[in-house]
Amino acid sequence: MKLKQPSSVDQSDRKVPFNLRQSGPTPQQMLISTRVRKNPYWHLSVEAGCWRCTVYNRMYHPRGYVKPEDGGAMVEYDALVNHVTMWNVAVERQIRVKGPDALKFTNFVITRDATRIEVMKGKYVILCNDKGGVLNDPILLRIAEDEFWFSLSDSDIMFFLQGVNHDKKFNVEIDEIDVSPVQIQGPKSIDLMADLVGDAVRDIPYYGLMAAKVGGRDCIISQTGFTGEKGYEIYLKDATLYADDMWNAVLEAGKKHNLKVIAPAHHRRIAAGILSWGQDLDSETYPFQCNLGYQVPRKKQGDYIGKQALEAMRAKIEAGEKPYSNQLVGFRLGGKPIDEYAPDFWLISEDGSTPIGYLTSPWYSPELETNIAMGYVPYEKKDIGNKFKFHLPDQYCDTPGTPVDGEIVEIPFRPSVNPNAREIAKDDGRDSAY
């Protein structure tokens, strides 16, 4: 039985059911106008073989370099886990908050305690609305005492931040700046970065920053990434002017390390349990609902946006009450290898017919030799070991039209070389930040 996307998956606590916001195959020609930007590295991505892209933060975002007939995304995956890769992630727009009240303002708009972030350090953070919904989950870089950069996921946080300060209560300037990152990810990344900027980079801690020149151009280097592998980001200043200089310097230094330019490796970030805003969560998703409860502090002093709603929700959870309809969990599931981006939120049932949940991020894990996924099930069915039926497209089913079997497992699906903040919090026995 081939299911249509239903309205029967209970999402009564949402205004717009998440899994009904479908994309699906697009055989029509898509018109790209000037409202969608290229990015400073776009022409360089094309030179590197980019053959397809999506739109992220209103910019072209490369999503494939190796064509399917040559092995596709799994060839790119091999380069990531065995060598070193460079990603064009200029779509991570940088919103700068600068001024005497930069710390005070930043502390008000994020849930974590910004006073604990030292100069030239970063943190993974979330910003919530007054209902506790997650508006964005950027990397926050503290460049100076009075300067923070929000390295954004896919939403217009600049407008939100400017709106928060509409009355100029905080003495800060809030602007997008001409800084664009690339990611350098994989086990050989540390040696490549040392060749580029010197051995001092080897001493940068996870989420540490350093100023350096790459290709003769000013950059900020961070030890961060979207993979769970060893990795760095290079934030190029004045990127619209100097993109070629930095990019080509990386390519040249990367030759002896078998550097490959690839698309962001969603198959690896899923294995690490790293969320993708807009895919696994959005502004109607609460931190506790998507395993980000550790981002909601118990001891942070003062107010922040969403505090009252989030504290009330945590109290409800601790009292044993149902706080919301669905919970994000991890799955192992059968079927043929899912080796391509899912264009829809595929459905989950218990009986093979009645949908009760949906997948957000499925992919095949070469190491685990099985399909893995993140997705949502009813809150009361979130326990590890619970079994479900997964209604995949026919190309991934063992028998077309027949759902495959699977069960809830722990996230992350495999250990990370660079554990993300959620993994570290879990290992430390913490469920909240600071």
Secondary structure, 3 states (H helix, E strand, C coil): CCCCCCCCCCCCCCCCCHHHCCCCCCCCCCCCCCCCECCCCHHHHHHCCCCEEEEECCEEEEEECCCHHHCHHHHHHHHHHHCEEEEECCCCCEEEEECCCHHHHHHHHCCCCHHHCCCCEEEECCEECCCCCEEECCEEEEEECCEEEEECCCCCHHHHHHHHCCCCCCCCEEEECCEEEEEEECCCHHHHHHHHHCHHHHHCCCCEEEEEEECCEEEEEECCCCCCCCEEEEEEECHHHHHHHHHHHHHHHHHHHCEEECCCCHHHHHHCCCCCECCCECCCCCHHHHCCHHHCCCCCCCCCCCHHHHHHHHHHHHCCCCCCCEEEEEEEECCCCCCCCCCCCCEEECCCCCEEEEEEEEEEECCCCEEEEEEEEEHHHCCCCCEEEEECCHHHCCCCCCCEEEEEECCCCCCCCCCCHHHHHHHCCCCCCC
